Amino acid sequence: MARARVLIVEDETDIANLVQFHLTKEGFSSEVALSGRMALRAVDQSRPDLVILDIMLPDLDGLEVCRKLKRDAATQQIPILMVSARGEESDIVVGLELGAEDYVTKPFSPRVLMARVKAVLRRRDGDSGQELVLDGGRVRIDSERHSIEIDGERVDLTLTQFRLFQFLALRPGFVRTRDQIVAAVRGHGTVLSGRAIDVHVAALRQKLGDRADLVETVRGVGYRMAADRAGVPV
């Protein structure tokens, strides 16, 4: 089996070399891009399995790189793990809103970073599991492509949005707390605020369009899939 390839986008060479060393130690192949524009060229030349993306870059910042990758149909499914010294909740929320799968603040433990890398790649690979249809067959969950179809039209989701939707769909009407959602879609041990989960839900609802009411808010608790739109395995 081919090794997963990781693109490290980091302008501080000491940090880039440290990350590359630990990726190699864990069995990954990797390359380094020292700027945002270099990163976009590297992705265009050869699609990585994961991008570790610093925010503070010399020419094109990481947020803009993320925005460009997620807007392009050819690259929007590449998972992005943001790394930054900017660790305020507002910074994390911005990164997640743009489609990043995870966010690690500097200084970080290499072991923690490697655990996050593995968790993101596991979510990307996923287990095939059962496929579900919801809302009388009008909504179909495509586990292999990490997308859903509404009335036959494909709706591309980020990995986190897909995992969130799938997690709720497996138990329609069953309320999930924000902590349960964090554990299910981002891995145990990941620290996220309730606000970050709310951001993901808002982005998911926007993509669902007139099916946004599938995901119901239970105030003070969390979210659930509407019980009267229950899914069936296919």
SULWOTA-V14709 format. One record per residue. N is the residue number from 0. RES is the residue in one letter. OMEGA is omega in whole degrees, -180 to 180 (NA if undefined). BURIAL is 1 if it has 16 or more other ideal C-beta (glycine too) atoms within 10 Angstrom, else 0. Layout:
n = [N;N]
res = [RES;RES]
omega = [OMEGA;OMEGA]
burial = [BURIAL;BURIAL]
This chain:
n = [0;1;2;3;4;5;6;7;8;9;10;11;12;13;14;15;16;17;18;19;20;21;22;23;24;25;26;27;28;29;30;31;32;33;34;35;36;37;38;39;40;41;42;43;44;45;46;47;48;49;50;51;52;53;54;55;56;57;58;59;60;61;62;63;64;65;66;67;68;69;70;71;72;73;74;75;76;77;78;79;80;81;82;83;84;85;86;87;88;89;90;91;92;93;94;95;96;97;98;99;100;101;102;103;104;105;106;107;108;109;110;111;112;113;114;115;116;117;118;119;120;121;122;123;124;125;126;127;128;129;130;131;132;133;134;135;136;137;138;139;140;141;142;143;144;145;146;147;148;149;150;151;152;153;154;155;156;157;158;159;160;161;162;163;164;165;166;167;168;169;170;171;172;173;174;175;176;177;178;179;180;181;182;183;184;185;186;187;188;189;190;191;192;193;194;195;196;197;198;199;200;201;202;203;204;205;206;207;208;209;210;211;212;213;214;215;216;217;218;219;220;221;222;223;224;225;226;227;228;229;230;231;232;233]
res = [M;A;R;A;R;V;L;I;V;E;D;E;T;D;I;A;N;L;V;Q;F;H;L;T;K;E;G;F;S;S;E;V;A;L;S;G;R;M;A;L;R;A;V;D;Q;S;R;P;D;L;V;I;L;D;I;M;L;P;D;L;D;G;L;E;V;C;R;K;L;K;R;D;A;A;T;Q;Q;I;P;I;L;M;V;S;A;R;G;E;E;S;D;I;V;V;G;L;E;L;G;A;E;D;Y;V;T;K;P;F;S;P;R;V;L;M;A;R;V;K;A;V;L;R;R;R;D;G;D;S;G;Q;E;L;V;L;D;G;G;R;V;R;I;D;S;E;R;H;S;I;E;I;D;G;E;R;V;D;L;T;L;T;Q;F;R;L;F;Q;F;L;A;L;R;P;G;F;V;R;T;R;D;Q;I;V;A;A;V;R;G;H;G;T;V;L;S;G;R;A;I;D;V;H;V;A;A;L;R;Q;K;L;G;D;R;A;D;L;V;E;T;V;R;G;V;G;Y;R;M;A;A;D;R;A;G;V;P;V]
omega = [-178;178;176;-177;-176;174;179;179;-172;-178;175;-171;179;180;180;180;178;180;-180;178;-177;175;178;179;-179;175;178;167;-176;170;-175;170;-174;179;180;-179;175;180;-180;177;-179;179;-180;-178;-178;-176;175;176;-179;174;170;-165;172;180;-176;-179;-171;-176;-180;-173;-175;179;179;176;179;-179;-179;-179;-177;178;-177;-178;-178;-174;-171;180;177;-180;-178;175;-178;177;-177;173;179;-172;177;-179;-179;178;180;-179;179;179;-180;179;-180;176;177;-179;-179;-174;-180;-179;175;-9;-177;173;177;179;178;180;179;178;179;178;-179;-179;180;-180;176;179;178;-179;176;166;-174;177;177;172;-176;167;-178;171;177;178;-177;180;-179;176;179;-174;-176;-177;-178;179;174;175;175;-177;177;180;-179;176;-179;179;168;180;-179;178;180;-179;179;-179;-180;-180;179;-176;-179;180;-179;179;-178;-176;176;177;178;179;178;179;178;-179;-176;-172;-176;175;179;178;179;-177;177;178;174;179;180;177;179;178;179;180;180;179;178;-180;179;180;179;178;-177;172;-178;-178;172;-179;-176;175;172;-170;179;-178;-177;-175;175;171;-177;-175;-176;177;-171;-180;174;179;177;NA]
burial = [0;0;0;1;0;1;1;1;1;1;1;0;0;0;1;1;0;1;1;1;0;1;1;0;0;1;0;1;0;1;0;1;1;1;1;1;0;1;1;1;0;1;1;0;0;0;0;1;1;1;1;1;1;1;1;0;1;0;0;1;1;1;1;0;1;1;0;1;1;1;0;0;0;0;1;0;1;1;1;1;1;1;1;1;0;1;0;0;0;0;1;1;1;1;1;1;1;1;1;1;1;1;1;1;0;0;0;1;0;0;0;0;1;1;1;1;1;0;1;1;1;0;1;1;0;0;0;0;0;0;0;1;1;1;1;0;0;0;1;1;1;0;1;0;0;1;1;1;0;1;0;0;0;0;1;0;1;1;1;1;1;1;1;1;1;1;1;1;1;1;0;1;0;0;0;1;0;1;0;0;1;1;0;1;1;1;1;0;0;1;0;1;0;0;0;1;1;0;1;1;1;0;1;1;1;0;1;1;0;0;1;0;0;1;1;1;0;0;0;0;0;1;1;1;1;1;0;0;1;1;1;0;0;0]
